[in-house]
Amino acid sequence: MDRLSSTSDFHAWHKQLMAELDNNIPLVMLCGGIGCKAMGSEDVHRAFVQAIDKLGLGDKVQLKLTGCHGFCEKGPVVVVLPDKFFYPGVKPENVEDILQQTVIGGKPIEDLQYIDPASGNKITYEQDVPFYAGQQRNVFRNNGKIDPVEIADYVQHEGYSAFVKVLQAHSPEEVVKIVTDSGLRGRGGGGFPTGLKWNFCRQTPSDQKYLICNADEGDPGAFMDRSILEGTPHAVLEGMLIAGYAIGAECGFIYVRTEYPLAVSNTKAALECVRQKGLLGENILGSGFSFEIEIREGAGAFVCGEETALIASIEGHRGMPKPRPPFPAVKGYMGKPTNINNVETFANIPLIMLKGSEWYNAIGTEKSKGTKIFALAGKVKNTGLVEVPMGITLREIIYDIGGGILDDREFKAAQLGGPSGGCIPAEHLDSEIDYDNVQQIGAIMGSGGLIVMDEDTCMVDVARYFLEFVQSESCGKCTPCRVGTKKMLQILQDICGGRAELKALDQLDQLAGNIKKGALCGLGQTAPNPVMSTLRHFHKEYTEHIEERKCSAGVCRELIGYSIDAVKCVGCGACLKACPSGAITGERKEPHVIDKVVCTKCGICNSVCKFDAVDVR
Amino acid sequence: MSKDSVKDSAVDMELLGEILSAFGQVDSNDLIPILQKIQDSYGYLPRIVLMEFSKRTAIPASRIYGVATFYEQFHLEPHGRHTVRCCRGTACHVKGAVGIAEAIEKSLGIKDGETSKDMQFTFETVACLGTCALAPVMMVNGTYHGKMTPNHIQTIIESLKSSQGEG
C-alpha cells in the first residue's frame, strides 16, 4: 500500500502486514549497533548472507541486522527466534554451524554458548542470561528485534498505532492529561514532569510553536539515546508526532550529535519512510494535523545539551545559554513557544498512549515512574545498556545484571549523571535509585550514565577529570562558570600534584557554592557536583593527597613512582617495547629497569606486564 | 607569494556555489549546516571560502568565524589523510585512556590536535565517542576500535602507515 490518506487506510495496511507476518520461519537477529559493529558484526552479516545463499536457505530463514541488543561487552550478539537461542561473540566462521544446527536443527551449539561468569554455567536462551533477566525492556522492546529503518517492521510491532489512536480518540488536552497522569519525568537530566512541560507550551498562545528532540547526548558515559535512534528511530518520531499534536506544533527538529553517524543516517532514512507513507507532512491521515521534522546535526559542543543553548545553535549562533525565564515554552526557537524533550522521553510516549497512564504509573517508585535506561560501563564485568524499573538498587544493577566488579576487585563508587552528577559510595549500594533519592545522595539521575569505579580509581583524580571537562566545555558567557571552574580545576590539579594545603578544601567548598548560585545555566550550576560529592563521600582521599602527598589508588602521577621488581621480571621485553617515553632498558631474559627521570608514569608498562613485576608506589 | 595565497589559489570556489545554491535562499539559521557542508567538501574551512561565503550571503564574517571557532567539529586548517581520535570519556578515563592517548602520540610522533608534516595523520582526543561499553576506545577515520591496549594501537597504526601511498 502506498501513501496512507486516512486512519482506515492505516488499519487496513496494518492488517495486511500482520497477515504477512510469518512467525514460523526462524529469524536470525544479528546486532548492528555501534558496539557490535566495532566487534565485527558487519563481517558476520556478510557471512550469513553468503551462507544462506550457499546452503539454499533463502525461504527457510529470515536474517535481520537490528539495532543494539544492549550487551555491547559480548558483541557481536546473535539471537535466533522463535526459541531465542543466544550466542555472544559470534565470528564469521561460526555462521554455517548456527544455520545448520540451530536454525534448521533447532539445537543449541554448546561451544558458542554464553558462560555466566558468576556460576560458570552455559546458558542457552536469551531470557536466562543474567544481564537480561533482571531487566524490564519496555522502551528497548523493539531494539534488537526489528530492522531499524523499515517502517513495515515497526508497524508489525505496534508501531504508529499509538499515534493513530491519538488522532482518532483523543483531543490534545486529553493527550497532555494522559502524559501528566503517567508521571513520566524528563529523561535528559533534570527530571521535570513531561506532561507539565507540554502543558506550559500548549497554554502559551501563538500562531506558531516548535518541538525539539534533544539528541545532543554529550554526557561522557551515556549512550542510550544513540542506541534508541540507531535501533528504533521510529519510536522517537512517533513520540514527536504525538507531542506535536498535543502542544499544537507543526514543525519539529531533531538536534543530534554529528559524532553519531549511524544514528543520523538511520533517523534520516526512517524520516523518509514516514514521509512517503503520509504519516508526516500536510494533513496527516486526513486528520487536519500537519507536522514536519527536520534533522540538525550538532557541531560538537557539550553546552548545547542545555535547552536555550541548543535553541541558539539551531538558530545558527554559538551555543550560548540565555537566562530563564523566559522559558522556551514561552519564548524559544525564533522567539516562539518551544517544547524540548530528550530522545528517551519521546521514546516512552507511544507506550504510554498504547497502554495507558495507569499501566505506566504502576512501574517505579512514588515520584519516579516507568523504566530508566542506564549505560553501564567502567570497572564492571557486563557492560552495556540496561533498562530497569525506577527504584531498583545500585547493587542489583552492578552485581546481578552487571555481574560484579571486573577481576573481582573491591567496589569503590558509581558515578551517576556525568559532569553534573556525583559519585555514590558503597554505603548507598542498597538505596533505591530514583530521581529524588539519587539527588539526596549527592548525585543526579542525569541521562543515566553509570560508571563503576574500583579501588584502582582515585576519586580526587575523578573530580579533577570532570572539572577539566566542564572547564573546557564552558561557553565562557558567565564569569562564575568561566573563571570559577578554572579556579577549581587549578586547586584540584594542585591537590593531585601534591602542592596543596588543607585550606584548599575550604576554597573548593566556597567556590562551589558561589558557582552553584551564580552560574547562568545548568552546566555551570551543576559543575561543582562531582567535586562536592567526592569531598562528601571520599574526604579521606583528599586529605591523604594533601597531608601525606600520597595517592593510594596509584593514579596521580606526581605522587607515585614506577619500578620493576627484579625477582618477578623475566625480561620478556613487553614493557620496553610498549613504553612511550623509552624509559625502560634491559637485556632480553634479564630484569629490566625504569629510568625514573625519563619515566612519565603513564602506567602502560604495568598494563602490559604479564608477570605482575611492575611496582606502583 | 605568501603561504596563504599559494593555498588560496588551489581552492575551488565552485564547490561553495553548489553548496549555497542547494540551500536556496540562505538564512542565517542555516549557518551551521552550511559550514558542515563546506567542511565536507573542502576537508576543512578555508579562510578564503568563508570570506566569499560572507560576501555572497551578507552574513557577517565575524558571525561566521564566531560559530566556526566555537564548535569542536570545525577546523580552519586541513587535516591529515587519516584522522585518529582517542576517547577521553569517563569510562575510558577510568580504564586508562591517558595511557592510550600517550601510546598513540608515541606511534604517530604528534601531539593532541596536531597534524603530521607529511599530512598523513591528525590526532585528536574527543570528549566521548559514546561506545563506553568498549572502553578504552580509539576511532580511525570513522571506524571504532574498542578495548584498546598499547600493543593494539601499535599494530593498527603500523598497518595504516604501511598503506601510505596506496589507494
Interface residues (C-beta under 8 A of the other chain):
Chain A: I34 G35 K37 A38 M39 C72 E73 E217 G218 D219 P220 G221 A222 F223 R226 R257 T258 E259 Y260 P261 R296 E297 A299 G300 A301 F302 S313 I314 E315 G316 H317 R318 G319 A375 L376 A377 G378 K379 T383 G384 L385 Q415 G418 G449 I451 M453 T457 V462 Y465 F466 F469 E473 C475 K577 A578 P580 S581 T600 C602 G603 I604 S607 V608
Chain B: D27 S28 N29 D30 L31 I32 P33 L35 Q36 R63 G66 V67 F70 Y71 E72 Q73 F74 R88 G89 T90 A91 H93 V94 K95 G96 V98 G99 E102 A103 E105 K106 V126 A127 C128 L129 G130 T131 C132 A133 L134 A135 V137 G142 T143 Y144 H145 G146 T149 P150 N151 Q154
